[in-house]
Amino acid sequence: MTASAAPEPILPESDFAPDADGIGDIDETTELVFPARQTLLKRLSDVVCLPETRVNAFERAVTADLLVEMLREAQKGERLKVSRRLSRLSEVPHSLVRLLITDEPDIARCLIEDCDSLSDTDLLYCVRNGTAHHHRLLAQRKHIGPVICEAIADTGDAEAVESLLRNRQSTLSQAAIEVAVAMSQNEPGLVPLIIKRLELRPSSAYVMFWWSDADVRRTILSRFAVNREVMQDAAADVFAMAAKEGWNDALSRKALQFIERRQRNREAIKKSPFDSLEDAIKDAASRGMTRHTAEEISYMSGLKPSTGAKILRDRGGEGLAVLCKATGLKKADLRNLWRALRRPAEKDGDTHPDLARVLLAYDMLAVDRAQTVLRYWNWSLSSALTHVMIRAIARGESFDMDELSVPQRTAMLAFSQDLKA
């Protein structure tokens, strides 16, 4: 290219003509008009837009650097025109991208929404250096990968996370899903969006169960209450090996407790003042549920008292259906448990709607699938919740979530409101 030859325009001249495309918020009457500046900005943009056959990488980079310096002090309308022009390119210099993608939202929007050539490093730069408005624009971008989704979720902006969940062309990482689930505890509007995501896994669904409405709970129990046949077949001979070792290895013992078919704790039943789990529930139905009876029911059901208390306190009641189906209790026992908690069983001569809903949950569950849910709750809500964590949650202390295991994060979410109450 010679110094006297002006670059051939690659894109339409209309990019630098007065706005006619409806992109408002820029009052041209308040901006000074410098024809030479506008022409120079257009020409430099032309050079940046030239194909590799016309300009090499170094020339393009130097031109981009000069354009960046001009744009730093250019007027808003001028920056918008350059951003709009560059958004159509298959390759945009990073220096220009980083300047414009974190500019005012009206200017950044052109690149965020329309520029397909932006790299993940460009988008991450926007997440880290942009505003909440930028995050929300990014969350609506087509084809967002898991790394960017995770970075947007980590901003904690509920509107951006909602946009991510609504965006069917986004791919959420497990960490992003966990952030959304944690936020949904205080942002209930996120729950129906999360449950529709294909990336949602049982660990997150089981903890979200506790603050979900009846419809979402049914979805969780039908979609995520999986059986353990594969695990049971794989570990069939390990039970005898562990018994021969005297069950001395706590690590394998906990895992086998999750896998085994039997739910009720025979040793606890032998030591209990009640003859059976059914007898304990019947006694509670007549006398009322006491802390002692609740603990006995938990122990006989193969649960830790903290898990049992969580289920018995559950306002929706579907947790009771899971407990009863998993332990082989009948519908009559579920009704007794309902009465023991002094919940209304009838309304206008018919079964109370709340009890009817819980009975429906009981009917839809298979025993083995109910056991999977119940054991996951017990595993995550008891074994992972140490005394140190309990004190820390009660005091409102923060944790590095990346340092916590999945069950520890589950326990923190499920018990945080209970412990702070």
Secondary structure, 3 states (H helix, E strand, C coil): CCCCCCCCCCCCHHHHCCCCCCCCCCCHHHCCCCHHHHHHHHHHHHHHHCCCCCCCHHHHHHHHHHHHHHHHHCCHHHHHHHHHHHCCCCCCCHHHHHHHCCCCHHHHHHHHHHCCCCCHHHHHHHHHHCCHHHHHHHHCCCCECHHHHHHHHHCCCHHHHHHHHHCCCECCCHHHHHHHHHHHCCCHHHHHHHCCCCCCCHHHHHHHHHHCCHHHHHHHHHHHCCCCHHHHHHCCCHHHHHHHCCCCCHHHHHHHHHHCCCCCCHHHHHHCCCCCHHHHHHHHHHHCCCHHHHHHHHHHCCCCHHHHHHHHHCCCCHHHHHHHHHCCCCHHHHHHHHHHCCCCCEECCEECHHHHHHHHHHHHCCHHHHHHHHHHHHHHHHHCCCHHHHHHHHHCCCCCHHHCCHHHHHHHHHHHHHHHC
